[in-house]
Amino acid sequence: MKQNFYDVTRLASDYFPDSTARNARRRFLHLLTSEKDLWQRLNEMHFKPYQRSFTPRQYELIIDILGRPERYDNDFTLWDS
């Protein structure tokens, strides 16, 4: 069964695999805010920096704009909640 959320910290760790989970999340949120168009569109989708997970639409927007991370978990549907 496909889950309807995507963990922010886990995705951040995929973009920044050499960082700790906490630092990866901080760096990832900085990356999101530095991409002005992406950040504006995420805000329109009601994303808040303290969220623990992305909605499917928010996740797809990020992947469309930033591309897939180098270390990419192909099966996001198996993420623990």
C-alpha positions in Angstrom: 0.0 0.0 0.0 1.4 3.4 -1.0 1.8 5.9 1.8 0.6 9.5 1.3 3.6 11.2 2.9 7.4 11.4 2.4 9.7 12.0 5.3 11.6 15.3 5.1 14.7 14.1 7.0 15.0 11.0 4.9 14.8 12.9 1.7 17.3 15.4 3.0 19.7 12.6 3.9 19.5 11.4 0.3 20.5 14.8 -1.0 23.2 15.2 1.6 24.4 11.6 2.4 27.7 12.7 4.1 25.8 14.8 6.7 24.1 13.8 9.9 20.3 13.6 9.7 19.9 16.9 11.6 22.5 18.7 9.5 21.1 17.2 6.2 17.7 18.5 7.1 19.0 22.0 7.9 21.0 22.1 4.6 18.0 20.8 2.7 15.7 23.4 4.1 18.3 26.0 3.2 18.4 24.6 -0.3 14.6 24.8 -0.6 14.5 28.4 0.6 17.3 29.5 -1.7 15.3 28.2 -4.8 12.8 31.2 -4.8 10.3 29.7 -7.3 10.3 26.3 -5.5 9.9 27.9 -2.1 7.0 30.1 -3.3 5.2 27.1 -4.8 5.8 25.0 -1.6 4.3 27.8 0.4 1.3 27.9 -1.9 1.0 24.1 -1.1 1.0 25.0 2.6 4.4 23.6 3.4 5.9 24.8 6.7 9.6 24.3 7.7 8.7 22.4 10.8 6.7 19.7 8.9 8.0 16.2 9.3 6.7 15.0 5.9 5.9 16.1 2.4 2.6 15.5 0.7 2.9 13.7 -2.6 2.4 16.9 -4.5 5.1 18.7 -2.5 7.5 15.8 -3.0 6.9 15.7 -6.8 7.4 19.4 -7.1 10.8 19.1 -5.3 11.9 16.2 -7.5 10.8 18.0 -10.6 12.8 21.2 -9.8 15.8 19.8 -7.9 16.0 16.4 -9.7 16.5 13.1 -8.0 19.3 13.0 -5.4 22.4 11.0 -6.2 21.7 8.5 -3.5 18.1 7.8 -4.2 15.8 5.3 -2.5 13.6 4.0 -5.4 10.8 2.7 -3.2 9.6 5.6 -1.1 6.4 3.6 -0.5 8.2 1.5 2.1 9.3 4.4 4.3 8.4 3.9 8.0 5.9 6.3 9.4 
